């Protein structure tokens, strides 16, 4: 594959301003609006019903809304005939039967109640805390790994790029009031892994080129390294995006937010692996000497 000669680092100041703008907008939205947590985090009631024939989910949502059930999430569960209704209503022993009666009032006598259960707010609070701790733990482990595998400056640049991706993805969900549930949290962790993989490829090429291209300045070397890995980065990202677009369009409501989070995260992750991590390396003044291991001290035998 022919190596491109795109001057990526010539755009580093514009890119830095663009990234900072996105981060400030994201942090501002998270601080003022916060995230619209789903029932997995806030607590609520889950009712599962079974139809003999696959129903239209929009009809179910409309029928429940007409009967006073607000903030309802209706999804297929396992098969087109199994439907899960998630609602913020307080749980009562008869709530499942009440929902069933509402659905049967539309002439749907072929519907049966499978289960009715409650997800407590305390469980949701624990999920938020554990999810946040899991994200911080993942970033800490990544920082240690990259510091051992490469060098401390590479570690700082990689983790900063990952934090950049997570903050902007969270900001997207906050800014557009998209529900944040456990599937989105799982997608965020997947984005961390994907973005790290791309960043490691670029960092590895930069390290290799520092050993080979001895008469090249760090600026030109970083730019050349990005161009050398650009084909691999774009092919990986595009093939992943094609799959995610199909999931987003045809995957159903159950994984709608999951695929959306991955779409946003992978676009931002690809951008950050090309621009952000390398830009930060130059800002940290990475040099060839940073990658040269210190000489081992030779032990001299004691003379008698």
C-alpha positions as CSV (number, residue, x, y, z in Angstrom):
1,X,0.0,0.0,0.0
2,X,1.3,3.4,-1.0
3,X,2.2,5.6,2.0
4,X,0.4,8.9,2.0
5,X,2.2,12.2,2.8
6,X,-0.6,14.1,4.6
7,X,0.8,16.9,6.9
8,X,-1.2,15.8,9.9
9,X,1.0,17.6,12.4
10,X,0.7,20.9,10.5
11,X,-2.9,20.9,11.7
12,X,-2.0,20.2,15.3
13,X,-2.9,23.6,16.7
14,X,-6.3,23.6,14.9
15,X,-6.9,20.1,16.1
16,X,-6.0,21.0,19.7
17,X,-8.5,23.9,19.6
18,X,-11.2,21.6,18.1
19,X,-10.6,18.9,20.8
20,X,-10.6,21.4,23.6
21,X,-13.8,22.9,22.4
22,X,-15.5,19.5,22.3
23,X,-14.2,18.6,25.7
24,X,-15.5,22.0,27.2
25,X,-18.9,21.5,25.6
26,X,-19.1,18.0,26.9
27,X,-18.0,18.9,30.5
28,X,-20.4,21.9,30.4
29,X,-23.3,19.7,29.4
30,X,-22.4,17.0,31.9
31,X,-22.2,19.6,34.7
32,X,-25.5,21.4,33.8
33,X,-27.7,18.7,32.3
34,X,-26.0,15.5,33.5
35,X,-26.8,12.1,32.0
36,X,-30.3,10.8,31.4
37,X,-29.9,7.5,33.3
38,X,-32.0,4.5,32.4
39,X,-33.9,2.3,34.8
40,X,-30.7,0.2,35.3
41,X,-29.4,3.1,37.3
42,X,-32.4,4.9,38.6
43,X,-34.6,2.0,39.6
44,X,-38.1,1.1,38.4
45,X,-40.3,-1.7,37.3
46,X,-39.8,-4.3,34.6
47,X,-42.8,-6.2,33.1
48,X,-42.3,-9.0,30.5
49,X,-45.3,-10.1,28.4
50,X,-45.6,-12.7,25.6
51,X,-47.7,-12.3,22.4
52,X,-48.8,-15.2,20.1
53,X,-48.0,-12.9,17.2
54,X,-45.3,-10.2,17.0
55,X,-46.8,-6.9,18.0
56,X,-45.9,-3.4,16.9
57,X,-43.9,-1.7,19.6
58,X,-45.1,1.7,18.7
59,X,-48.7,0.6,19.3
60,X,-47.8,-0.7,22.7
61,X,-46.0,2.6,23.6
62,X,-49.0,4.6,22.5
63,X,-51.5,2.4,24.4
64,X,-49.5,2.6,27.6
65,X,-49.0,6.4,27.3
66,X,-52.8,6.9,26.8
67,X,-53.4,5.0,30.1
68,X,-51.0,7.2,32.1
69,X,-47.8,5.1,32.0
70,X,-45.1,7.8,31.3
71,X,-41.3,7.3,30.8
72,X,-41.9,3.8,29.4
73,X,-39.3,1.8,27.5
74,X,-40.7,-0.9,25.3
75,X,-38.3,-3.5,23.8
76,X,-38.3,-6.9,22.2
77,X,-36.6,-9.4,24.5
78,X,-35.2,-12.6,22.9
79,X,-37.8,-12.9,20.2
80,X,-40.3,-10.7,18.3
81,X,-43.2,-12.1,20.4
82,X,-41.5,-11.4,23.8
83,X,-41.8,-7.8,24.9
84,X,-40.2,-6.1,28.0
85,X,-41.8,-2.9,29.4
86,X,-39.6,-0.8,31.6
87,X,-41.2,2.0,33.6
88,X,-40.4,4.4,36.4
89,X,-43.6,3.6,38.2
90,X,-43.3,2.4,41.8
91,X,-43.6,-1.3,42.0
92,X,-46.8,-2.9,43.4
93,X,-47.7,-6.6,43.5
94,X,-50.5,-5.9,41.0
95,X,-48.7,-3.7,38.6
96,X,-47.9,-6.5,36.2
97,X,-51.6,-7.5,36.0
98,X,-52.6,-3.8,35.5
99,X,-50.2,-3.5,32.6
100,X,-51.5,-6.8,31.2
101,X,-55.1,-5.6,31.4
102,X,-54.1,-2.3,29.7
103,X,-52.6,-4.3,26.8
104,X,-55.6,-6.6,26.6
105,X,-58.0,-3.6,26.4
106,X,-56.8,-3.0,22.9
107,X,-58.3,-6.4,21.9
108,X,-54.9,-8.2,22.4
109,X,-56.4,-11.1,24.4
110,X,-53.5,-13.3,23.1
111,X,-51.0,-11.7,25.5
112,X,-49.8,-13.3,28.7
113,X,-47.7,-12.0,31.7
114,X,-44.3,-13.7,32.1
115,X,-42.8,-11.7,35.0
116,X,-43.0,-8.5,36.9
117,X,-40.1,-7.4,39.0
118,X,-38.5,-4.3,40.6
119,X,-35.0,-2.8,40.1
120,X,-34.2,-0.8,43.2
121,X,-32.6,2.6,43.2
122,X,-29.9,1.3,45.6
123,X,-28.9,-1.2,43.0
124,X,-28.7,1.5,40.4
125,X,-26.5,3.7,42.6
126,X,-24.2,0.8,43.1
127,X,-24.1,0.2,39.3
128,X,-23.1,3.9,38.8
129,X,-20.4,3.8,41.3
130,X,-19.0,0.4,40.2
131,X,-19.2,1.5,36.5
132,X,-17.3,4.7,37.2
133,X,-14.6,2.8,39.3
134,X,-14.3,0.2,36.5
135,X,-13.7,3.0,34.0
136,X,-11.0,4.6,36.2
137,X,-9.4,1.2,36.9
138,X,-9.3,0.5,33.1
139,X,-7.5,3.8,32.5
140,X,-5.0,3.2,35.3
141,X,-4.2,-0.3,34.0
142,X,-3.7,1.1,30.5
143,X,-1.4,3.8,31.8
144,X,0.8,1.3,33.7
145,X,0.9,-1.0,30.7
146,X,1.9,1.7,28.2
147,X,4.5,3.0,30.6
148,X,6.1,-0.4,30.9
149,X,5.6,-1.3,27.2
150,X,6.8,2.0,25.8
151,X,7.7,5.0,28.0
152,X,6.1,7.3,30.4
153,X,5.4,10.1,27.9
154,X,3.6,7.6,25.6
155,X,1.6,6.5,28.7
156,X,0.4,10.0,29.5
157,X,-0.4,10.7,25.8
158,X,-2.4,7.4,25.4
159,X,-4.4,7.8,28.6
160,X,-5.2,11.5,27.8
161,X,-6.4,10.4,24.4
162,X,-8.6,7.7,26.0
163,X,-10.0,10.2,28.5
164,X,-10.7,12.6,25.6
165,X,-12.7,9.9,23.8
166,X,-14.8,8.9,26.9
167,X,-15.5,12.5,27.9
168,X,-16.7,13.5,24.4
169,X,-18.9,10.3,24.1
170,X,-20.5,11.0,27.5
171,X,-21.0,14.6,26.4
172,X,-22.8,13.5,23.3
173,X,-25.3,11.5,25.4
174,X,-25.7,14.4,27.8
175,X,-26.1,17.0,25.1
176,X,-28.7,15.1,23.1
177,X,-30.5,13.6,26.1
178,X,-30.0,10.0,25.0
179,X,-30.7,7.5,27.7
180,X,-27.6,6.1,29.4
181,X,-28.0,2.5,30.6
182,X,-25.8,-0.5,31.2
183,X,-25.4,-1.3,27.5
184,X,-24.0,2.2,26.9
185,X,-21.5,1.7,29.8
186,X,-20.4,-1.6,28.2
187,X,-20.0,0.3,24.9
188,X,-17.8,2.9,26.6
189,X,-15.5,0.2,27.9
190,X,-15.4,-1.3,24.4
191,X,-14.5,2.2,23.0
192,X,-11.6,2.4,25.5
193,X,-10.2,-1.0,24.2
194,X,-10.7,0.0,20.6
195,X,-9.1,3.4,20.9
196,X,-6.2,2.0,22.8
197,X,-5.5,-0.6,20.2
198,X,-5.3,2.1,17.5
199,X,-3.2,4.3,19.7
200,X,-0.8,1.5,20.5
201,X,-0.3,0.8,16.8
202,X,0.7,4.4,16.1
203,X,2.9,4.6,19.2
204,X,4.7,1.3,18.2
205,X,5.4,2.7,14.8
206,X,6.7,6.0,16.3
207,X,9.1,4.0,18.5
208,X,10.3,1.8,15.6
209,X,10.9,4.9,13.5
210,X,12.9,6.6,16.3
211,X,15.3,3.6,16.0
212,X,15.5,3.7,12.2
213,X,15.1,7.3,11.1
214,X,18.0,8.8,13.1
215,X,18.4,12.0,11.1
216,X,14.7,13.0,11.2
217,X,13.2,15.5,13.6
218,X,10.5,14.3,16.0
219,X,7.9,16.4,14.2
220,X,8.6,14.8,10.8
221,X,9.0,11.4,12.3
222,X,5.6,11.5,14.1
223,X,4.0,12.7,10.9
224,X,5.6,9.9,8.9
225,X,4.5,7.3,11.4
226,X,0.9,8.4,11.2
227,X,1.0,8.3,7.4
228,X,2.5,4.8,7.5
229,X,-0.3,3.5,9.8
230,X,-3.1,5.5,8.2
231,X,-4.2,2.7,5.8
232,X,-4.5,0.2,8.6
233,X,-6.4,2.6,10.9
234,X,-8.9,3.6,8.2
235,X,-9.6,0.0,7.0
236,X,-10.1,-1.2,10.6
237,X,-12.4,1.8,11.5
238,X,-14.5,1.6,8.3
239,X,-15.1,-2.1,8.5
240,X,-16.1,-1.7,12.2
241,X,-18.4,1.2,11.3
242,X,-20.2,-0.7,8.6
243,X,-21.1,-3.4,11.1
244,X,-22.2,-0.8,13.7
245,X,-24.4,1.1,11.2
246,X,-26.2,-2.2,10.4
247,X,-26.7,-2.8,14.1
248,X,-27.9,0.8,14.6
249,X,-30.4,0.7,11.8
250,X,-31.7,-2.9,12.0
251,X,-30.6,-4.1,15.5
252,X,-33.8,-3.1,17.3
253,X,-34.3,-0.9,20.3
254,X,-32.6,-3.2,22.7
255,X,-29.1,-2.4,21.3
256,X,-30.0,1.0,19.8
257,X,-28.1,3.1,22.4
258,X,-25.3,0.5,22.5
259,X,-24.6,0.8,18.8
260,X,-25.0,4.6,18.9
261,X,-22.3,4.8,21.7
262,X,-20.0,2.6,19.7
263,X,-20.5,4.7,16.5
264,X,-19.7,7.9,18.3
265,X,-16.8,6.4,20.3
266,X,-15.1,4.8,17.3
267,X,-15.4,7.9,15.2
268,X,-13.8,10.0,18.0
269,X,-11.4,7.2,18.8
270,X,-10.1,7.0,15.2
271,X,-9.7,10.8,15.2
272,X,-7.8,10.8,18.5
273,X,-5.5,8.0,17.5
274,X,-4.5,10.0,14.4
275,X,-4.3,13.5,16.0
276,X,-4.6,13.7,19.7
277,X,-2.1,11.1,21.0
278,X,0.6,12.1,18.5
279,X,-0.1,15.8,19.2
280,X,0.4,15.2,22.9
281,X,3.6,13.4,22.3
282,X,5.1,16.4,20.6
283,X,3.7,18.7,23.3
284,X,5.6,16.5,25.8
285,X,8.7,16.9,23.8
286,X,9.3,13.2,23.0
287,X,12.8,12.5,21.8
288,X,14.9,9.6,20.7
289,X,16.8,9.7,24.0
290,X,13.5,8.9,25.8
291,X,13.5,5.4,24.3
292,X,17.1,4.5,24.8
293,X,17.4,2.3,27.9
294,X,19.9,3.5,30.5
295,X,23.3,1.8,30.4
296,X,23.8,-1.0,32.8
297,X,26.5,-0.4,35.4
298,X,29.2,-2.9,35.1
299,X,30.3,-4.6,38.3
300,X,34.0,-4.7,38.8
301,X,35.5,-7.7,40.6
302,X,37.2,-6.8,43.8
303,X,40.9,-7.1,43.5
304,X,42.7,-9.0,46.3
